[in-house]
Amino acid sequence: MINSLTPLIPAFIGNFVDVLRESTPLSAVSTGFGEASVPLGGTVQVPYSAPVSGATITPGATSSDPGGVTVNAATITMNKNRKFAFGLTGDDQLRAASMGADFKSLQMKQAVRTLINEVWADVAALHVYASEAFGMAGATPFASDLSVLVAARKGLRDSLTSLDGLSLIMDTAAEANLLKLGNLSNNYQSGTDETLRQGKPGILYNFNPLVANSVPVSTKGTGTAYVTGSAVAAGAVQIPLITGSGTVVAGDVVTFAGDTTQYVVKTGISAPGAITLNQRTQDGAGLRTSLASGAAMIIINNATRNMAFHQSAIGLAIRPSAVPDGGDAATDRILMTDPVTGLTVAVAMYKQYMQQSFEIQATWGASMIRPELAKLVLG
């Protein structure tokens, strides 16, 4: 027998209990890149524009040659092909039916829940590619005001981010602080009782505040005593480091003497060498200001990685798993759209000896396609 219902019996006694779902705000990211025809291991191309330079107009018989442009593209690799399976025997179904439970439907929802949580984990892991961080590590944001959100908005504005399509993804601790703010919960200050009555803070500085039950907590590198090996110009993303020891890892948040900006590391080191920062602007700039030679670098402590970002920052390409022409051994297969996230996956049934096997199947990939449009809000 594949399944044992014994652990689930208390949940079914009395009334049918639906599957509880974690909050996975996948609606905040970009989807739909034509990935239906992209195989496992293939890449989805997300083109973006090239910079354009100005030139002085000089009258003449013909226009000067403007030169061509290099069409660049971010990529999303379809690197996951996963199934979420469960089996049912006839006796399993009889046991469930005796308690008034549609066990098949319930298990479908559990399988979808597991799939969506895994997809969300891949999206949330992209925090290491954000371009800057705001707030203080170890201090849950919004304890007294919304100043850190204003700072994140400024960072996005400095990166030329559109104010349409902004989201704030936060953990439940940050949400709890947010809901306690008087200027949101007091009707006379906010102009609405939605926050107090329904727990809905509404749009904040153009951000749609969304909660995730799973927000990553960083594990910083062991690097210490690193200093810049030479003067570094404003805008640089390559930072030479000397004298120190230990690791600087991708996703570390670092500051440099003379610059309070909290940068996010794209490529780290395990010994003196050059680190690379995630780009802060669409033109590839990093440092906000120049650094002197010998400027000390500090790695910020571990922190919860809430994110403030534009929808165009993160791309999720997902499709039902591909089946060869003529099908496979499945006796039935349908496409199903998850009503919570809107993502479409495949549901397949395989008939076996005295039992049936059910699978939720999907292929996907996620990528930070515009790092400059994503900022961390540390907690």
Secondary structure, 3 states (H helix, E strand, C coil): CCCCCHHHHHHHCCCCCCCCCCCCCHHHCEECCCHHHCCCCCEEEEEECCCCCCCCCCCCCCCCCCCCCCCEEEEEECCEEEEEEEEEEHHHHHHHHHCCCCHHHHHHHHHHHHHHHHHHHHHHHHHHHCCEEECCCCCCCCCCCCHHHHHHHHHHHHCCCCCCCEEEEECHHHHHHHHHCHHHHCHHHHCCCHHHHHCCCCCECCEEEEECCCCCECCCCCCECCEECCCECCCCCEEEEECCECCECCCCEEEECCEEEEEEEEECECCCEEEEECCCCCCCCCCCCCECCCCEEEECCCCEEEEEEEHHHEEEEEECCCCCCCCCCCCEEEEEECCCCCCEEEEEEEEECCEEEEEEEEEEEEEECCHHHEEEEEC
